[in-house]
């Protein structure tokens, strides 16, 4: 059963929560105001068969039976000055033909107001299995990890001061500590960042302004310390009730050593507009220039009664640790939250339902495209499209992501990470990923779900292209309250212009119990 309380939480299943999550929440001094908790501990028992346990090329496939025992907990805490979310699972695997293994999965976040109208604290943590290289077999959560997989752990702690001054606007001073680490010390990075933010809207003027200063120091285990610094000012001016003009300008210094000798600092500017024809529709576009060239951005959203759409395009300098720090599929979760407000009025139960839906519908990765291990800096251009539809009987989520990454630092630093991959194959890559997830409530006790995901990645620096396809279908039945049984079929295929293509088929029977 779900465990609820208005003051605190004591749950035996919490003992299975990874130490990373416990450290995250112990770091939060709880406000004195009442907090409502919803805890859903559960246990998943799964027996499955696969005809290619190690994702070996055709002719070398080895079948295996896999037993999985996975205690987990979903936790939502809400209060006037505290918001907590945790989804944690500890998975133990036993195989018929190889040694057993285990892993943890975690998505956690918390926000607290420690001193009213002044001191706040944001924190987040994650544990996930990630692919070391974008080429070759990718992570499939129900199968043993291959040599191309490793566990990635991230932690973010961000205290900040924020206060609104009635005559001037809002000022914020924020410190952020980010840490990313992996098994085998393949990836180890931490950063310290200080941000000063100011924004305001003069009374009666109609327009608004903002200013910021940001400095970050990053320490990668394989690189010399890097220092990023940026200062900017911005303006938004309403032209009428639907249109607003925007502009920004500033100075930036990225601090990395470019492999081409290109300058990594300079002035930047953007101009754009925002169109808001209704409370349900908004489109923001901009064009600008930075030290690496011309840039564009798009952020659009459209919501109907049962359907929500979103589209984003961005261009920025990034690293793979920075991509790992992103928490889950936030765009898809936001769309579903909007659509399910009427279907599931309770915000806590709605969040747990979204977690479960995305867990089954995340295809080949929670971010759509593949994020892999690298110590390099990249220019990333990304386009994301998401559509969600929800009715009392079913839900549909479709996403399309296209990512173009151009490396800006030398490839030699990654030679230890990717010994089996062509040298320089990641100098420039292009990925396209599509995912379609569907659930149908056939009756009060029976439901169906299906998911199809496809990702193709191409190296534009050497002749190589890999493709990954996964198709799953499952039927579930509620045996009695808090106990569900399901049967799932899976088909996986991997293709590559460099050979080592494989196919894998699996079937599993699962019993899930909530307590």
Secondary structure, 3 states (H helix, E strand, C coil): CCEEECCCCCCHHHHHCCHHHHHHHHCCCCCCCCEEEEEEEEEEEEEEEECCCCCCCCCCCCCEEEEEEEEEEEEEEEECCEEEEEEEEEEEEEECCCCCEEEEEEEEEEEEEEECCCEEEEEEEEEEEEECCCCCCCCCCCCCCCCCEEEEEEEEEEEEEEEEECCCEEEEEEEEEEEEEEHHHCCEEEEEEEEEEEEECCCCCCCEEEEEEEEEEEEECCCCCEEEEEEEEEEEEECCCCEEEEEEEEEEECCCCCCCCCCCEEEEEEEEEEEEEECCEEEEEEEEEECCEEEEEEEEEEECCCEEEEEEEEEEEEEHHHHHCCCCCHHHHHHHHHHCCCCCCCHHHHHHHHHHHHHHCCCCCCCCCCCCCCCCEEEEEEEEEEEEEECCCEEEEEEEEEEEEEECCCHHHHCCCCCCCCCCCCCEEEEEEEEEEEEEECCCCEEEEEEEEEEEEEECCCCEEEEEEEEEEEEEEEEECCEEEEEEEEEEEEEECCCCCEEEEEEEEEEEEEC
